[in-house]
Amino acid sequence: MQAARQDIVARRRPGTVHRRWFVHHRRVAYRSGMAADVELIAAVRAALREAAQPDLARPMQAYMKSATPFLGVRVPAMRTLTRVEAKLRPFATSADLIDTVLRLWREAAYREERYAAITLLDTPAARRLRDPAILPTLEELIVTGAWWDYVDELADRVGDLLLSWPAEVRPAILIWTRSGDRWLRRASIICQLGIRDQADVELLTIAIEAAIGDSDFFLRKAIGWALRDYARTDPAWVRSFAETHDLSPLSRRRALKHLP
């Protein structure tokens, strides 16, 4: 009965759910006592399915080399739909945010649902609630996502946390630099993209040096990307780093791409 009612609610237009029912039933316990906003999850899933373009799904899946199928919803549309639903149902606590993101991520049947879970982390309500307590969640998403489209987006959120809470977040990223998981290592390298003169250069150096001898394509590309980005702030430092470190041809080419 409860499942059937949730299915009906998922098909309704946002805002038509009876307020009293919504307040008392939007959150349910699942997995080790955690609670998630099932109303928001159902609304996001319904919106994505309504926007699906089957003719795009197979090419998108092939491009991403994904075992998980696509619905065929382009990223800009996915973000817009997710933000609209999240605005109608703003998170009240960091626990609500974490539990909802984890449930949508873990139970995703389509890749866009995982993209939507990441997007939920960036809504205005979520940004107000984000703090170092969310770092284990980001780590789980990075490790289980295990592909560049997820990891690069998540690394940006890690960078936001590093800027705001360096004392709490930096030690975790240092551990990631030595991780056996290549995606955590990639995240440790690229998490400071775009922050210019606020970059922790020592941390950047440690992250790059920890991966510099690895033949992995995604790590080598990340090294070049991070150095090229920081070259906009301190080109002399980047050139000196390239001259004094045995970078792979890929990393070196990307790092020095815009330097004279």
Secondary structure, DSSP 8 states (H G I E B T S, - for coil): -HHHHHHHHHHS-TT-S-HHHHHHHSEEEETTTEEEEHHHHHHHHHHHHHT--HHHHHHHHHHHT-SS------HHHHHHHHHHHHHHS---SHHHHHHHHHHHHHT-SSHHHHHHHHHHTTSHHHHHH--GGGHHHHHHHHHHH-SHHHHHHHHHHHHHHHHH-HHHHHHHHHHHHT-S-HHHHHHHHHTTTT-GGG--HHHHHHHHHHHTT---HHHHHHHHHHHHHHTTT-HHHHHHHHHHS---HHHHHHHTTT--
